[in-house]
Structures are given as structure tokens and as C-alpha cells.
Amino acid sequence: MSIPAICNEGCNEQFSIEQFEIEQMNDGVEQTYFECPHCKKRYVAYYTDPEIRKLQANIRNLGKSSQTAKGMKLIEKNKRLMNELRKRMEGGEAV
């Protein structure tokens, strides 16, 4: 499946995102990103670390029961941790 995109921070060309790439960073952190095929501008989708990946696996294992109060708490924790990690990695404001 491809996702339509516009390189709004680079060359302004349209392209399709065919797949995301993963780069191993320090301390087990993985950066998931895609690049504009025209100008090679990198767009970071998200970062994960071992704790976040374990939490995400737990959420996936819940399946439909992720809609329960416990599942929703795990999803909120995941969002918070990912936001904090992005802030730490990029040194900016949390999203």
C-alpha cells in the first residue's frame, strides 16, 4: 500500500510513500522515517526504544480487548512515552 505525500519541507514535489525505513540509533532507539525520492528530505515518523516496543507488543496482544480501560491506559502510556522520546531525540517541544 502506498501513501500519497508532498515534500512540504523540501522540493514541494508529490510522491508516494511505499515503505518506512528504520535506523538504529543509540541506546536501542529506532528512528522510523521516509525520504522524499526527489530531494532526499527525511521525514521522521516516530522513535521507539525497547520499553516502547515491548508496550506496543502488549497492546497488539490485547487485540480487541485493547478497547477496555486497561487497554486504553496502555495506549495512552505508549503515546506519552513516544512523545517524550521524540522530544529527547530532537531536543524540541513534545508533540
Backbone atoms as SQL, in Angstrom:
CREATE TABLE atoms (id INTEGER PRIMARY KEY, chain TEXT, resi INTEGER, resn TEXT, atom TEXT, x REAL, y REAL, z REAL);
INSERT INTO atoms VALUES
  (1, 'A', 1, 'MET', 'N', 0.839, -1.171, 0.000),
  (2, 'A', 1, 'MET', 'CA', 0.000, 0.000, 0.000),
  (3, 'A', 1, 'MET', 'C', 0.890, 1.241, 0.000),
  (4, 'A', 2, 'SER', 'N', 0.574, 2.183, -0.846),
  (5, 'A', 2, 'SER', 'CA', 1.347, 3.420, -0.867),
  (6, 'A', 2, 'SER', 'C', 0.504, 4.561, -0.295),
  (7, 'A', 3, 'ILE', 'N', 1.209, 5.523, 0.260),
  (8, 'A', 3, 'ILE', 'CA', 0.560, 6.668, 0.901),
  (9, 'A', 3, 'ILE', 'C', 0.987, 7.911, 0.131),
  (10, 'A', 4, 'PRO', 'N', 0.034, 8.713, -0.366),
  (11, 'A', 4, 'PRO', 'CA', 0.418, 9.932, -1.083),
  (12, 'A', 4, 'PRO', 'C', 1.012, 10.965, -0.132),
  (13, 'A', 5, 'ALA', 'N', 2.014, 11.683, -0.621),
  (14, 'A', 5, 'ALA', 'CA', 2.680, 12.696, 0.204),
  (15, 'A', 5, 'ALA', 'C', 3.178, 13.832, -0.672),
  (16, 'A', 6, 'ILE', 'N', 3.421, 14.960, -0.029),
  (17, 'A', 6, 'ILE', 'CA', 4.039, 16.120, -0.677),
  (18, 'A', 6, 'ILE', 'C', 5.235, 16.520, 0.161),
  (19, 'A', 7, 'CYS', 'N', 6.345, 16.774, -0.466),
  (20, 'A', 7, 'CYS', 'CA', 7.566, 17.179, 0.227),
  (21, 'A', 7, 'CYS', 'C', 7.440, 18.657, 0.598),
  (22, 'A', 8, 'ASN', 'N', 6.672, 18.920, 1.659),
  (23, 'A', 8, 'ASN', 'CA', 6.380, 20.310, 2.028),
  (24, 'A', 8, 'ASN', 'C', 7.514, 21.004, 2.772),
  (25, 'A', 9, 'GLU', 'N', 8.578, 20.285, 3.113),
  (26, 'A', 9, 'GLU', 'CA', 9.735, 20.908, 3.763),
  (27, 'A', 9, 'GLU', 'C', 10.972, 20.873, 2.864),
  (28, 'A', 10, 'GLY', 'N', 10.786, 20.459, 1.633),
  (29, 'A', 10, 'GLY', 'CA', 11.914, 20.352, 0.709),
  (30, 'A', 10, 'GLY', 'C', 11.551, 20.909, -0.656),
  (31, 'A', 11, 'CYS', 'N', 11.399, 20.007, -1.621),
  (32, 'A', 11, 'CYS', 'CA', 11.234, 20.401, -3.022),
  (33, 'A', 11, 'CYS', 'C', 9.783, 20.613, -3.463),
  (34, 'A', 12, 'ASN', 'N', 8.808, 20.358, -2.587),
  (35, 'A', 12, 'ASN', 'CA', 7.378, 20.507, -2.891),
  (36, 'A', 12, 'ASN', 'C', 6.854, 19.553, -3.954),
  (37, 'A', 13, 'GLU', 'N', 7.603, 18.519, -4.266),
  (38, 'A', 13, 'GLU', 'CA', 7.153, 17.511, -5.229),
  (39, 'A', 13, 'GLU', 'C', 6.212, 16.520, -4.556),
  (40, 'A', 14, 'GLN', 'N', 5.317, 15.948, -5.333),
  (41, 'A', 14, 'GLN', 'CA', 4.439, 14.881, -4.850),
  (42, 'A', 14, 'GLN', 'C', 5.132, 13.548, -5.043),
  (43, 'A', 15, 'PHE', 'N', 4.866, 12.611, -4.133),
  (44, 'A', 15, 'PHE', 'CA', 5.410, 11.260, -4.248),
  (45, 'A', 15, 'PHE', 'C', 4.558, 10.324, -3.414),
  (46, 'A', 16, 'SER', 'N', 4.813, 9.047, -3.521),
  (47, 'A', 16, 'SER', 'CA', 4.115, 8.034, -2.738),
  (48, 'A', 16, 'SER', 'C', 5.090, 7.399, -1.767),
  (49, 'A', 17, 'ILE', 'N', 4.649, 7.247, -0.530),
  (50, 'A', 17, 'ILE', 'CA', 5.459, 6.547, 0.469),
  (51, 'A', 17, 'ILE', 'C', 5.163, 5.065, 0.302),
  (52, 'A', 18, 'GLU', 'N', 6.152, 4.314, -0.134),
  (53, 'A', 18, 'GLU', 'CA', 5.981, 2.880, -0.368),
  (54, 'A', 18, 'GLU', 'C', 6.305, 2.077, 0.890),
  (55, 'A', 19, 'GLN', 'N', 7.279, 2.557, 1.632),
  (56, 'A', 19, 'GLN', 'CA', 7.649, 1.867, 2.870),
  (57, 'A', 19, 'GLN', 'C', 8.399, 2.831, 3.773),
  (58, 'A', 20, 'PHE', 'N', 8.402, 2.499, 5.046),
  (59, 'A', 20, 'PHE', 'CA', 9.163, 3.264, 6.020),
  (60, 'A', 20, 'PHE', 'C', 10.508, 2.583, 6.226),
  (61, 'A', 21, 'GLU', 'N', 11.513, 3.365, 6.532),
  (62, 'A', 21, 'GLU', 'CA', 12.846, 2.853, 6.828),
  (63, 'A', 21, 'GLU', 'C', 13.078, 2.955, 8.330),
  (64, 'A', 22, 'ILE', 'N', 13.954, 2.117, 8.843),
  (65, 'A', 22, 'ILE', 'CA', 14.286, 2.145, 10.265),
  (66, 'A', 22, 'ILE', 'C', 15.789, 2.293, 10.408),
  (67, 'A', 23, 'GLU', 'N', 16.194, 3.276, 11.213),
  (68, 'A', 23, 'GLU', 'CA', 17.613, 3.481, 11.507),
  (69, 'A', 23, 'GLU', 'C', 17.846, 3.216, 12.990),
  (70, 'A', 24, 'GLN', 'N', 18.852, 2.408, 13.285),
  (71, 'A', 24, 'GLN', 'CA', 19.228, 2.139, 14.672),
  (72, 'A', 24, 'GLN', 'C', 20.018, 3.326, 15.198),
  (73, 'A', 25, 'MET', 'N', 19.572, 3.859, 16.328),
  (74, 'A', 25, 'MET', 'CA', 20.242, 4.985, 16.950),
  (75, 'A', 25, 'MET', 'C', 20.954, 4.477, 18.207),
  (76, 'A', 26, 'ASN', 'N', 21.301, 5.356, 19.112),
  (77, 'A', 26, 'ASN', 'CA', 21.954, 4.983, 20.371),
  (78, 'A', 26, 'ASN', 'C', 20.958, 4.398, 21.365),
  (79, 'A', 27, 'ASP', 'N', 21.463, 3.587, 22.293),
  (80, 'A', 27, 'ASP', 'CA', 20.686, 3.063, 23.419),
  (81, 'A', 27, 'ASP', 'C', 19.443, 2.288, 23.004),
  (82, 'A', 28, 'GLY', 'N', 19.481, 1.595, 21.871),
  (83, 'A', 28, 'GLY', 'CA', 18.351, 0.780, 21.439),
  (84, 'A', 28, 'GLY', 'C', 17.211, 1.563, 20.819),
  (85, 'A', 29, 'VAL', 'N', 17.404, 2.853, 20.580),
  (86, 'A', 29, 'VAL', 'CA', 16.369, 3.677, 19.968),
  (87, 'A', 29, 'VAL', 'C', 16.364, 3.418, 18.460),
  (88, 'A', 30, 'GLU', 'N', 15.158, 3.278, 17.906),
  (89, 'A', 30, 'GLU', 'CA', 14.993, 3.137, 16.462),
  (90, 'A', 30, 'GLU', 'C', 14.224, 4.346, 15.943),
  (91, 'A', 31, 'GLN', 'N', 14.719, 4.918, 14.849),
  (92, 'A', 31, 'GLN', 'CA', 14.043, 6.028, 14.183),
  (93, 'A', 31, 'GLN', 'C', 13.349, 5.457, 12.946),
  (94, 'A', 32, 'THR', 'N', 12.043, 5.642, 12.855),
  (95, 'A', 32, 'THR', 'CA', 11.291, 5.197, 11.687),
  (96, 'A', 32, 'THR', 'C', 10.994, 6.434, 10.850),
  (97, 'A', 33, 'TYR', 'N', 11.313, 6.373, 9.551),
  (98, 'A', 33, 'TYR', 'CA', 11.228, 7.561, 8.708),
  (99, 'A', 33, 'TYR', 'C', 10.957, 7.171, 7.259),
  (100, 'A', 34, 'PHE', 'N', 10.706, 8.184, 6.429),
  (101, 'A', 34, 'PHE', 'CA', 10.667, 8.019, 4.982),
  (102, 'A', 34, 'PHE', 'C', 11.378, 9.216, 4.382),
  (103, 'A', 35, 'GLU', 'N', 11.788, 9.100, 3.126),
  (104, 'A', 35, 'GLU', 'CA', 12.502, 10.182, 2.446),
  (105, 'A', 35, 'GLU', 'C', 11.797, 10.548, 1.149),
  (106, 'A', 36, 'CYS', 'N', 11.879, 11.823, 0.812),
  (107, 'A', 36, 'CYS', 'CA', 11.416, 12.271, -0.496),
  (108, 'A', 36, 'CYS', 'C', 12.344, 11.670, -1.541),
  (109, 'A', 37, 'PRO', 'N', 11.821, 10.982, -2.543),
  (110, 'A', 37, 'PRO', 'CA', 12.698, 10.386, -3.559),
  (111, 'A', 37, 'PRO', 'C', 13.343, 11.426, -4.478),
  (112, 'A', 38, 'HIS', 'N', 12.830, 12.652, -4.470),
  (113, 'A', 38, 'HIS', 'CA', 13.349, 13.699, -5.352),
  (114, 'A', 38, 'HIS', 'C', 14.534, 14.433, -4.734),
  (115, 'A', 39, 'CYS', 'N', 14.355, 14.914, -3.479),
  (116, 'A', 39, 'CYS', 'CA', 15.399, 15.738, -2.860),
  (117, 'A', 39, 'CYS', 'C', 16.038, 15.082, -1.632),
  (118, 'A', 40, 'LYS', 'N', 15.543, 13.896, -1.267),
  (119, 'A', 40, 'LYS', 'CA', 16.084, 13.111, -0.138),
  (120, 'A', 40, 'LYS', 'C', 15.818, 13.740, 1.227),
  (121, 'A', 41, 'LYS', 'N', 14.859, 14.686, 1.328),
  (122, 'A', 41, 'LYS', 'CA', 14.474, 15.243, 2.627),
  (123, 'A', 41, 'LYS', 'C', 13.915, 14.105, 3.474),
  (124, 'A', 42, 'ARG', 'N', 14.415, 13.976, 4.711),
  (125, 'A', 42, 'ARG', 'CA', 13.986, 12.913, 5.616),
  (126, 'A', 42, 'ARG', 'C', 12.868, 13.428, 6.526),
  (127, 'A', 43, 'TYR', 'N', 11.814, 12.630, 6.615),
  (128, 'A', 43, 'TYR', 'CA', 10.682, 12.908, 7.491),
  (129, 'A', 43, 'TYR', 'C', 10.614, 11.799, 8.536),
  (130, 'A', 44, 'VAL', 'N', 10.787, 12.161, 9.800),
  (131, 'A', 44, 'VAL', 'CA', 10.743, 11.178, 10.879),
  (132, 'A', 44, 'VAL', 'C', 9.283, 10.940, 11.249),
  (133, 'A', 45, 'ALA', 'N', 8.874, 9.673, 11.191),
  (134, 'A', 45, 'ALA', 'CA', 7.514, 9.311, 11.586),
  (135, 'A', 45, 'ALA', 'C', 7.438, 9.187, 13.104),
  (136, 'A', 46, 'TYR', 'N', 8.378, 8.425, 13.675),
  (137, 'A', 46, 'TYR', 'CA', 8.400, 8.233, 15.125),
  (138, 'A', 46, 'TYR', 'C', 9.691, 7.560, 15.559),
  (139, 'A', 47, 'TYR', 'N', 9.893, 7.567, 16.871),
  (140, 'A', 47, 'TYR', 'CA', 11.017, 6.882, 17.509),
  (141, 'A', 47, 'TYR', 'C', 10.442, 5.837, 18.458),
  (142, 'A', 48, 'THR', 'N', 11.156, 4.730, 18.628),
  (143, 'A', 48, 'THR', 'CA', 10.810, 3.752, 19.653),
  (144, 'A', 48, 'THR', 'C', 12.085, 3.329, 20.376),
  (145, 'A', 49, 'ASP', 'N', 11.898, 2.873, 21.610),
  (146, 'A', 49, 'ASP', 'CA', 13.004, 2.284, 22.360),
  (147, 'A', 49, 'ASP', 'C', 12.516, 0.918, 22.846),
  (148, 'A', 50, 'PRO', 'N', 13.364, 0.139, 23.499),
  (149, 'A', 50, 'PRO', 'CA', 12.929, -1.206, 23.920),
  (150, 'A', 50, 'PRO', 'C', 11.658, -1.192, 24.775),
  (151, 'A', 51, 'GLU', 'N', 11.526, -0.225, 25.680),
  (152, 'A', 51, 'GLU', 'CA', 10.338, -0.166, 26.528),
  (153, 'A', 51, 'GLU', 'C', 9.077, 0.082, 25.701),
  (154, 'A', 52, 'ILE', 'N', 9.156, 0.996, 24.747),
  (155, 'A', 52, 'ILE', 'CA', 8.007, 1.315, 23.897),
  (156, 'A', 52, 'ILE', 'C', 7.649, 0.119, 23.024),
  (157, 'A', 53, 'ARG', 'N', 8.646, -0.540, 22.438),
  (158, 'A', 53, 'ARG', 'CA', 8.355, -1.696, 21.583),
  (159, 'A', 53, 'ARG', 'C', 7.698, -2.829, 22.378),
  (160, 'A', 54, 'LYS', 'N', 8.128, -3.016, 23.635),
  (161, 'A', 54, 'LYS', 'CA', 7.520, -4.042, 24.481),
  (162, 'A', 54, 'LYS', 'C', 6.068, -3.665, 24.792),
  (163, 'A', 55, 'LEU', 'N', 5.832, -2.409, 25.103),
  (164, 'A', 55, 'LEU', 'CA', 4.486, -1.930, 25.382),
  (165, 'A', 55, 'LEU', 'C', 3.593, -2.097, 24.152),
  (166, 'A', 56, 'GLN', 'N', 4.115, -1.783, 22.969),
  (167, 'A', 56, 'GLN', 'CA', 3.346, -1.934, 21.744),
  (168, 'A', 56, 'GLN', 'C', 2.990, -3.402, 21.493),
  (169, 'A', 57, 'ALA', 'N', 3.922, -4.310, 21.793),
  (170, 'A', 57, 'ALA', 'CA', 3.642, -5.745, 21.648),
  (171, 'A', 57, 'ALA', 'C', 2.524, -6.160, 22.598),
  (172, 'A', 58, 'ASN', 'N', 2.550, -5.636, 23.819),
  (173, 'A', 58, 'ASN', 'CA', 1.487, -5.943, 24.780),
  (174, 'A', 58, 'ASN', 'C', 0.137, -5.444, 24.272),
  (175, 'A', 59, 'ILE', 'N', 0.117, -4.257, 23.690),
  (176, 'A', 59, 'ILE', 'CA', -1.128, -3.689, 23.148),
  (177, 'A', 59, 'ILE', 'C', -1.631, -4.561, 21.998),
  (178, 'A', 60, 'ARG', 'N', -0.725, -4.963, 21.092),
  (179, 'A', 60, 'ARG', 'CA', -1.131, -5.831, 19.975),
  (180, 'A', 60, 'ARG', 'C', -1.698, -7.149, 20.484),
  (181, 'A', 61, 'ASN', 'N', -1.070, -7.701, 21.532),
  (182, 'A', 61, 'ASN', 'CA', -1.536, -8.978, 22.085),
  (183, 'A', 61, 'ASN', 'C', -2.915, -8.869, 22.716),
  (184, 'A', 62, 'LEU', 'N', -3.300, -7.682, 23.139),
  (185, 'A', 62, 'LEU', 'CA', -4.634, -7.495, 23.704),
  (186, 'A', 62, 'LEU', 'C', -5.719, -7.643, 22.637),
  (187, 'A', 63, 'GLY', 'N', -5.356, -7.363, 21.403),
  (188, 'A', 63, 'GLY', 'CA', -6.330, -7.464, 20.318),
  (189, 'A', 63, 'GLY', 'C', -7.517, -6.557, 20.571),
  (190, 'A', 64, 'LYS', 'N', -8.713, -7.129, 20.433),
  (191, 'A', 64, 'LYS', 'CA', -9.930, -6.334, 20.604),
  (192, 'A', 64, 'LYS', 'C', -10.090, -5.825, 22.028),
  (193, 'A', 65, 'SER', 'N', -9.493, -6.507, 22.982),
  (194, 'A', 65, 'SER', 'CA', -9.641, -6.038, 24.358),
  (195, 'A', 65, 'SER', 'C', -8.775, -4.821, 24.642),
  (196, 'A', 66, 'SER', 'N', -8.063, -4.310, 23.616),
  (197, 'A', 66, 'SER', 'CA', -7.319, -3.060, 23.809),
  (198, 'A', 66, 'SER', 'C', -8.287, -1.894, 23.978),
  (199, 'A', 67, 'GLN', 'N', -9.573, -2.121, 23.695),
  (200, 'A', 67, 'GLN', 'CA', -10.585, -1.076, 23.870),
  (201, 'A', 67, 'GLN', 'C', -11.078, -0.989, 25.307),
  (202, 'A', 68, 'THR', 'N', -10.625, -1.870, 26.167),
  (203, 'A', 68, 'THR', 'CA', -11.012, -1.827, 27.579),
  (204, 'A', 68, 'THR', 'C', -10.269, -0.689, 28.271),
  (205, 'A', 69, 'ALA', 'N', -10.655, -0.432, 29.514),
  (206, 'A', 69, 'ALA', 'CA', -9.993, 0.632, 30.279),
  (207, 'A', 69, 'ALA', 'C', -8.498, 0.341, 30.413),
  (208, 'A', 70, 'LYS', 'N', -8.146, -0.919, 30.671),
  (209, 'A', 70, 'LYS', 'CA', -6.721, -1.285, 30.788),
  (210, 'A', 70, 'LYS', 'C', -5.996, -1.051, 29.464),
  (211, 'A', 71, 'GLY', 'N', -6.609, -1.468, 28.372),
  (212, 'A', 71, 'GLY', 'CA', -6.004, -1.275, 27.061),
  (213, 'A', 71, 'GLY', 'C', -5.823, 0.190, 26.724),
  (214, 'A', 72, 'MET', 'N', -6.825, 0.984, 27.047),
  (215, 'A', 72, 'MET', 'CA', -6.747, 2.413, 26.760),
  (216, 'A', 72, 'MET', 'C', -5.659, 3.076, 27.591),
  (217, 'A', 73, 'LYS', 'N', -5.465, 2.617, 28.836),
  (218, 'A', 73, 'LYS', 'CA', -4.379, 3.157, 29.669),
  (219, 'A', 73, 'LYS', 'C', -3.022, 2.843, 29.047),
  (220, 'A', 74, 'LEU', 'N', -2.881, 1.621, 28.501),
  (221, 'A', 74, 'LEU', 'CA', -1.620, 1.240, 27.852),
  (222, 'A', 74, 'LEU', 'C', -1.377, 2.085, 26.613),
  (223, 'A', 75, 'ILE', 'N', -2.427, 2.338, 25.849),
  (224, 'A', 75, 'ILE', 'CA', -2.299, 3.154, 24.637),
  (225, 'A', 75, 'ILE', 'C', -1.895, 4.581, 25.003),
  (226, 'A', 76, 'GLU', 'N', -2.493, 5.135, 26.027),
  (227, 'A', 76, 'GLU', 'CA', -2.131, 6.487, 26.476),
  (228, 'A', 76, 'GLU', 'C', -0.684, 6.532, 26.969),
  (229, 'A', 77, 'LYS', 'N', -0.275, 5.498, 27.700),
  (230, 'A', 77, 'LYS', 'CA', 1.112, 5.439, 28.173),
  (231, 'A', 77, 'LYS', 'C', 2.062, 5.384, 26.984),
  (232, 'A', 78, 'ASN', 'N', 1.703, 4.588, 25.967),
  (233, 'A', 78, 'ASN', 'CA', 2.523, 4.479, 24.761),
  (234, 'A', 78, 'ASN', 'C', 2.667, 5.843, 24.090),
  (235, 'A', 79, 'LYS', 'N', 1.573, 6.566, 23.936),
  (236, 'A', 79, 'LYS', 'CA', 1.624, 7.901, 23.324),
  (237, 'A', 79, 'LYS', 'C', 2.542, 8.830, 24.112),
  (238, 'A', 80, 'ARG', 'N', 2.385, 8.801, 25.436),
  (239, 'A', 80, 'ARG', 'CA', 3.195, 9.678, 26.294),
  (240, 'A', 80, 'ARG', 'C', 4.681, 9.356, 26.161),
  (241, 'A', 81, 'LEU', 'N', 5.014, 8.062, 26.218),
  (242, 'A', 81, 'LEU', 'CA', 6.422, 7.663, 26.117),
  (243, 'A', 81, 'LEU', 'C', 7.012, 8.014, 24.754),
  (244, 'A', 82, 'MET', 'N', 6.230, 7.809, 23.685),
  (245, 'A', 82, 'MET', 'CA', 6.728, 8.149, 22.345),
  (246, 'A', 82, 'MET', 'C', 6.937, 9.650, 22.207),
  (247, 'A', 83, 'ASN', 'N', 6.042, 10.433, 22.777),
  (248, 'A', 83, 'ASN', 'CA', 6.165, 11.886, 22.733),
  (249, 'A', 83, 'ASN', 'C', 7.408, 12.339, 23.492),
  (250, 'A', 84, 'GLU', 'N', 7.641, 11.765, 24.666),
  (251, 'A', 84, 'GLU', 'CA', 8.820, 12.114, 25.459),
  (252, 'A', 84, 'GLU', 'C', 10.107, 11.712, 24.742),
  (253, 'A', 85, 'LEU', 'N', 10.090, 10.547, 24.085),
  (254, 'A', 85, 'LEU', 'CA', 11.282, 10.092, 23.363),
  (255, 'A', 85, 'LEU', 'C', 11.573, 11.010, 22.184),
  (256, 'A', 86, 'ARG', 'N', 10.542, 11.406, 21.441),
  (257, 'A', 86, 'ARG', 'CA', 10.753, 12.331, 20.307),
  (258, 'A', 86, 'ARG', 'C', 11.369, 13.625, 20.812),
  (259, 'A', 87, 'LYS', 'N', 10.837, 14.140, 21.913),
  (260, 'A', 87, 'LYS', 'CA', 11.365, 15.387, 22.472),
  (261, 'A', 87, 'LYS', 'C', 12.838, 15.220, 22.853),
  (262, 'A', 88, 'ARG', 'N', 13.154, 14.086, 23.480),
  (263, 'A', 88, 'ARG', 'CA', 14.542, 13.838, 23.879),
  (264, 'A', 88, 'ARG', 'C', 15.453, 13.706, 22.649),
  (265, 'A', 89, 'MET', 'N', 14.996, 13.018, 21.627),
  (266, 'A', 89, 'MET', 'CA', 15.828, 12.778, 20.443),
  (267, 'A', 89, 'MET', 'C', 16.010, 14.045, 19.604),
  (268, 'A', 90, 'GLU', 'N', 14.965, 14.856, 19.519),
  (269, 'A', 90, 'GLU', 'CA', 15.018, 16.022, 18.652),
  (270, 'A', 90, 'GLU', 'C', 15.298, 17.308, 19.415),
  (271, 'A', 91, 'GLY', 'N', 15.267, 17.234, 20.748),
  (272, 'A', 91, 'GLY', 'CA', 15.584, 18.387, 21.560),
  (273, 'A', 91, 'GLY', 'C', 14.610, 19.534, 21.442),
  (274, 'A', 92, 'GLY', 'N', 13.382, 19.229, 20.999),
  (275, 'A', 92, 'GLY', 'CA', 12.396, 20.292, 20.846),
  (276, 'A', 92, 'GLY', 'C', 11.197, 20.060, 21.724),
  (277, 'A', 93, 'GLU', 'N', 10.112, 20.658, 21.319),
  (278, 'A', 93, 'GLU', 'CA', 8.850, 20.534, 22.055),
  (279, 'A', 93, 'GLU', 'C', 8.230, 19.174, 21.794),
  (280, 'A', 94, 'ALA', 'N', 7.585, 18.639, 22.810),
  (281, 'A', 94, 'ALA', 'CA', 6.836, 17.399, 22.667),
  (282, 'A', 94, 'ALA', 'C', 5.620, 17.683, 21.795),
  (283, 'A', 95, 'VAL', 'N', 5.227, 16.703, 20.992),
  (284, 'A', 95, 'VAL', 'CA', 4.090, 16.872, 20.070),
  (285, 'A', 95, 'VAL', 'C', 2.802, 16.521, 20.767);
